[in-house]
């Protein structure tokens, strides 16, 4: 094989690799988000019950709830609005309770429902459980 032919083959392999890489990056960044509001919740429970299950056996509770749509109801102890306009509702205990995060787009769509929730009131949220750090994280929440 000639040097010119080898360079041409390597150039084509390089270009194909670039196209595949750009396509993969485009797919990852433009992947549609899960629409929790259209999913039915696999579990519906009180925040105290969820906290109890995680305190009793975190490994089992994580296996049961992780990445599943669940509905959680409890007393709102704190409401925070983050810099990106997402809202975080802390249920039952501010430090070791359940944190329900409503994304900024969902906060705008559901603003009339969210304004009804204040510190001390009862709230019900449907979202995706992402496990426990200091508190139990429920993300992509929508008010019920």
C-alpha positions, 0 to 999 in steps of 0.5 A: 500500500502506498503512503498516500492511500494509508493517509487517506484511510486514516483520514476517513477513520478519523472523520468517521470517529469525529462524526460518531463522537459529535452524534453521541454528545448531541444525543446525551445532551438532548435526551428527553427528560422523564415526564413524571407527571404522566407516570403513575406512582409505583408507591404512595406513602407518608414522608414519615413512613419513607423516612422510617424505611430508610432509617431501618435499612437504607440498602433495602429501601434504596433498592426498593425506591431508587429511580422509581416514581413515588408519591410522598405526603408530609408536613412542609418544614421549609421552602427554598427557591434556588438560584436556577429558580428550582424549588425545594420543599423539605418534608417532616424534618429539614435536615433528615427528612424528605427533600422534594425538588421541583425543577424550574420549568415545572415550578413555572407550569405549576406555580398556582399549586406551589403558591398554596404550599407554605411552611407548616402546611401539608404537601403531596409531591410525585417525583423520582427517588434518587436515594438518601444523602443526609435526607431522602432526595425526591427529584423532578417533583410535581405537586399533586 
